């Protein structure tokens, strides 16, 4: 094992993943069966996401795909979850269900951003009060254990931020689903290795539903997950990242020396992209919520790449970042953070240059044809 690359030195006891596999397969099967009738119903009642300034699709497409994803997860959890429910698990499931209901309402009636924000903060507060809190920065900038009052604030900000980051990254076919599937599978593996099979099962169950969704969402998409799916996806990923940090902080032999930074790597692409886009808009004197096409996926689609290829490229980068942070686990946390931010910054610069080159080629081709 020691002669293998670091990311291949993970020792998995596959017997611990039997129930997890059943959860995954059940959620996948339920979602796969649910999508065709759901698409027919949505088309019949014209419950579509219509093209607009923020949109990359050109024709009305059924939304509310999150219904089938979450249905798969809930059926799977009901069938395979162990009978011992902790306060954290019960609170998380209740909060997910409430956010799911808000997501459906938002997809149907387009709720105000203010109302959604209030609900998200309330649900994040509920999670923090239940005991799921970010308790440490892992020595980053000299900060170790966080004072309890600050734990509440940081946890609430993190959960609301990650929830909305996944909502905003859901801009092209296959992207949010692909990033979500990779993140959930990774979290499921490492939560189980950390000794929390219960939260691991939730991760695998949602990953199964997400994989089924990808089958119907790959370009050309038959259905979108909508806020019904993207809000719950971000919310669950945020909760699972919080739990992973919490577990490794109290473990005698933690899986990671820098667990908070590993958790950051799991959500790095949507979070970095959201912060970057909001900062650019405010720098220009605009509202951070103004509609435009400056997200990371727009840099690729504006250069002429299709949805499938653009999503694949971003997901490959996500996979590289996850391996990168695992390779760098023994380095100082400040150095790891610098490398992660530097990786994303170089990626954005490279994509901007690629778009400029493609624009010049298109212009030159037009002039030649003329």
C-alpha positions in Angstrom: 0.0 0.0 0.0 2.8 2.4 0.8 4.2 2.2 -2.7 0.9 3.4 -4.2 0.0 7.0 -4.9 -1.6 8.7 -1.9 -5.1 8.7 -3.3 -4.9 4.9 -3.8 -3.8 4.2 -0.2 -7.3 4.5 1.1 -8.2 1.1 2.7 -11.9 0.3 2.3 -13.6 -2.4 4.3 -16.3 -3.2 1.7 -18.4 -5.2 4.2 -19.2 -1.8 5.8 -20.8 -0.6 2.6 -23.3 -3.4 2.0 -26.3 -1.3 3.3 -24.9 1.8 1.7 -24.9 0.0 -1.7 -28.5 -1.1 -1.1 -29.4 2.5 -0.3 -27.7 3.7 -3.4 -29.3 1.1 -5.7 -32.8 1.5 -4.2 -32.7 5.3 -4.6 -31.4 5.0 -8.1 -34.1 2.5 -9.1 -37.0 4.5 -7.5 -35.8 7.7 -9.2 -35.3 6.0 -12.6 -38.9 4.6 -12.4 -40.3 8.0 -11.2 -38.8 10.3 -13.8 -40.7 9.2 -17.0 -44.2 9.7 -15.5 -43.0 12.9 -13.7 -41.8 14.3 -17.1 -45.2 13.4 -18.7 -47.1 15.1 -15.9 -44.9 18.2 -16.0 -45.3 18.5 -19.8 -49.0 18.0 -19.6 -49.4 20.9 -17.2 -46.7 22.9 -18.8 -44.6 23.2 -15.6 -41.6 24.3 -17.5 -38.4 26.4 -16.9 -38.7 29.0 -19.7 -35.6 30.5 -21.4 -34.3 33.8 -20.0 -31.3 35.9 -19.4 -29.9 33.6 -16.7 -30.8 30.5 -18.8 -28.7 28.4 -21.2 -31.5 26.4 -22.7 -33.5 27.7 -25.7 -36.8 25.8 -25.3 -39.1 25.4 -22.3 -38.0 22.3 -20.3 -39.8 20.5 -17.4 -38.5 21.4 -14.0 -39.2 20.0 -10.6 -36.9 17.0 -11.2 -35.9 17.2 -7.6 -39.2 15.5 -6.7 -38.0 12.2 -8.2 -34.5 12.6 -6.7 -35.7 13.2 -3.2 -38.4 10.5 -3.6 -35.7 8.0 -4.3 -33.7 9.2 -1.3 -36.6 9.1 1.1 -37.8 5.6 0.0 -34.3 4.3 0.3 -33.7 5.8 3.7 -37.1 4.5 4.9 -36.2 0.9 3.8 -32.6 0.6 4.8 -31.9 3.2 7.6 -31.0 1.7 11.0 -33.7 2.0 13.7 -31.6 4.2 16.0 -32.3 7.8 15.0 -30.2 10.5 16.7 -31.3 14.1 17.3 -28.9 15.2 14.5 -30.4 12.7 12.0 -34.0 13.5 12.8 -33.4 17.2 12.7 -31.5 16.9 9.4 -34.3 14.9 7.7 -37.0 17.3 9.0 -35.0 20.3 7.7 -34.4 18.6 4.3 -38.1 17.9 4.0 -39.1 21.5 4.8 -36.5 22.8 2.3 -37.8 20.3 -0.3 -41.4 21.7 0.2 -40.1 25.3 -0.2 -38.2 24.3 -3.3 -41.4 22.9 -4.9 -43.3 26.1 -4.0 -40.5 28.2 -5.5 -40.5 26.2 -8.7 -44.2 26.6 -9.0 -44.7 30.2 -7.8 -41.2 31.8 -7.9 -40.8 32.9 -4.3 -38.9 36.1 -3.4 -35.2 35.8 -2.6 -35.8 37.4 0.8 -38.4 34.8 1.8 -36.1 31.9 0.7 -33.2 33.4 2.6 -35.2 33.7 5.8 -36.3 30.0 5.5 -32.7 28.9 4.8 -31.3 30.7 7.8 -34.0 29.3 10.0 -33.3 25.7 8.8 -29.6 26.2 9.1 -30.1 27.5 12.7 -32.1 24.4 13.4 -29.3 22.2 12.3 -26.8 24.1 14.4 -29.0 23.9 17.5 -29.3 20.1 17.0 -25.5 19.9 17.5 -24.3 19.8 13.9 -21.7 22.6 14.0 -18.4 23.5 12.5 -16.2 23.2 15.6 -12.7 23.8 14.3 -10.6 25.5 11.5 -8.0 22.8 11.9 -5.2 25.2 12.7 -5.8 27.4 9.7 -4.2 30.9 10.4 -3.6 29.7 14.0 -7.3 29.0 14.7 -8.1 25.6 16.3 -11.2 25.0 18.3 -13.9 27.7 17.6 -15.8 29.3 20.6 -19.3 27.9 20.8 -21.1 31.2 19.9 -18.9 31.5 16.8 -19.7 27.9 15.9 -23.3 28.8 15.4 -22.6 31.8 13.2 -20.0 30.1 11.1 -22.2 27.0 10.6 -25.3 29.0 9.6 -23.3 31.1 7.2 -21.6 28.0 5.7 -24.9 26.0 5.3 -26.8 28.9 3.7 -23.8 29.8 1.5 -23.2 26.3 0.2 -26.9 25.8 -0.3 -27.2 28.8 -2.6 -23.8 28.1 -4.3 -25.1 24.7 -5.6 -28.4 26.5 -6.6 -26.4 29.0 -8.7 -24.1 26.4 -10.3 -27.1 24.6 -11.7 -26.9 26.4 -15.0 -26.2 23.8 -17.7 -27.2 20.2 -18.3 -25.3 17.7 -16.1 -23.3 20.2 -14.0 -25.0 20.4 -10.6 -25.9 16.7 -10.8 -22.4 15.7 -11.7 -20.8 17.8 -9.0 -23.4 16.7 -6.5 -23.0 13.0 -7.4 -19.2 13.2 -7.0 -19.4 15.2 -3.7 -22.0 12.9 -2.2 -20.2 9.7 -3.1 -17.0 11.1 -1.6 -18.7 12.2 1.6 -20.5 8.9 1.9 -17.2 7.0 1.7 -15.3 9.2 4.2 -18.2 9.5 6.6 -18.5 5.7 6.8 -14.7 5.4 7.3 -15.1 8.0 10.1 -17.6 5.8 11.9 -20.9 7.5 11.0 -22.7 5.1 8.8 -26.1 6.9 9.3 -25.0 10.1 7.6 -23.1 8.0 5.1 -26.3 6.3 4.1 -28.0 9.6 3.5 -25.1 10.6 1.3 -25.3 7.4 -0.7 -29.1 7.5 -1.0 -29.1 11.0 -2.4 -26.2 10.1 -4.7 -28.3 7.2 -6.1 -31.2 9.6 -6.9 -28.7 12.1 -8.4 -27.2 9.4 -10.7 -30.7 8.6 -12.0 -31.3 12.3 -12.6 -28.2 12.6 -14.7 -29.5 10.0 -17.1 -32.5 12.3 -17.9 -30.6 15.6 -17.5 -27.6 15.0 -19.8 -27.8 17.2 -22.9 -30.3 17.5 -24.4 -32.0 17.6 -21.0 -35.4 16.0 -20.6 -35.9 17.6 -17.2 -34.2 20.0 -14.8 -33.9 19.4 -11.0 -35.1 23.0 -10.3 -34.8 24.6 -6.9 -36.6 21.6 -5.6 -33.4 19.6 -6.2 -30.6 22.1 -6.2 -31.4 23.6 -2.8 -31.7 20.3 -1.1 -28.5 19.1 -2.8 -26.5 22.0 -1.5 -28.1 21.8 2.0 -27.4 18.1 2.3 -23.8 18.5 1.1 -23.3 21.3 3.6 -24.6 19.2 6.5 -22.5 16.2 5.5 -19.3 18.4 5.3 -20.1 19.8 8.7 -20.5 16.3 10.1 -17.2 15.1 8.6 -15.4 18.1 10.2 -17.0 17.4 13.5 -16.2 13.6 13.5 -12.5 14.1 12.6 -12.1 16.8 15.2 -12.9 14.3 18.0 -11.4 11.2 16.5 -8.4 9.6 18.1 -7.0 8.8 14.6 -8.6 11.3 12.2 -8.7 10.5 8.5 -7.4 13.9 7.6 -5.0 16.3 9.3 -6.9 19.2 7.7 -10.5 18.1 7.5 -12.0 21.6 7.2 -9.9 22.1 4.0 -11.0 18.7 2.6 -14.6 19.8 3.2 -13.9 23.1 1.5 -12.5 21.2 -1.5 -15.7 19.3 -1.8 -17.7 22.5 -2.3 -14.8 24.6 -3.8 -16.1 25.0 -7.3 -19.6 26.3 -6.6 -18.5 28.4 -3.6 -15.5 30.0 -5.3 -17.6 30.7 -8.4 -20.4 32.3 -6.4 -18.0 34.5 -4.5 -16.1 35.5 -7.7 -19.3 36.4 -9.6 -20.8 38.3 -6.7 -17.6 40.2 -6.2 -17.3 41.1 -9.9 -20.9 42.4 -9.9 -20.4 44.5 -6.9 -17.1 45.8 -8.2 -19.1 47.0 -11.3 -21.6 48.8 -9.0 -24.3 46.2 -9.7 -26.4 44.1 -7.4 -24.8 40.8 -6.7 -28.1 39.2 -7.7 -28.2 40.7 -11.2 -28.8 38.2 -14.0 -25.8 37.7 -16.3 -23.7 35.0 -17.8 -20.4 35.1 -16.0 -20.4 31.9 -14.0 -17.7 29.3 -14.7 -19.9 27.2 -17.0 -20.8 30.3 -19.0 -17.1 30.9 -19.7 -17.1 27.5 -21.5 -20.5 27.7 -23.2 -19.8 31.3 -24.4 -16.7 29.9 -26.0 -18.8 27.6 -28.1 -18.5 24.3 -26.1 -21.7 22.3 -25.6 -23.3 21.6 -22.3 -22.1 18.0 -22.1 -18.4 18.8 -22.7 -18.5 21.9 -20.4 -20.0 19.9 -17.5 -17.5 17.1 -18.1 -14.5 19.5 -18.0 -15.7 21.1 -14.7 -16.4 17.7 -13.1 -12.9 16.5 -14.1 -11.5 19.6 -12.4 -13.6 18.8 -9.3 -12.1 15.3 -9.3 -8.6 16.7 -9.6 -9.2 19.1 -6.7 -10.5 16.3 -4.4 -7.3 14.2 -5.2 -5.1 17.3 -4.8 -6.3 18.2 -1.3 -5.9 14.5 -0.3 -2.4 14.5 -1.7 -1.5 17.7 0.2 -3.1 16.5 3.5 0.2 16.7 5.4 1.1 20.3 4.4 0.4 23.4 6.5 -3.3 24.4 6.2 -2.4 27.9 4.9 -0.4 26.4 2.1 -3.2 24.0 1.2 -5.7 26.9 1.1 -3.4 28.9 -1.1 -3.0 26.0 -3.5 -6.8 25.4 -3.7 -7.5 29.1 -4.3 -4.6 29.3 -6.8 -5.9 26.3 -8.7 -9.3 27.9 -9.1 -7.9 31.3 -10.0 -5.6 29.7 -12.7 -8.6 27.8 -14.0 -10.7 30.9 -14.4 -7.9 32.8 -16.1 -7.3 29.9 -18.5 -11.1 29.8 -19.3 -11.1 33.5 -19.9 -8.2 33.2 -22.3 -9.8 30.2 -24.0 -13.0 32.2 -24.6 -11.0 35.1 -26.0 -9.1 32.8 -28.4 -12.4 31.2 -29.5 -14.0 34.6 -30.0 -11.1 35.8 -32.2 -11.3 32.6 -34.3 -15.0 33.1 -34.8 -14.5 36.7 -35.8 -11.7 35.8 -38.2 -13.8 33.1 -39.7 -16.7 35.5 -40.2 -14.4 38.1 -41.8 -12.9 35.5 -44.2 -16.3 34.2 -45.2 -17.4 37.8 -45.8 
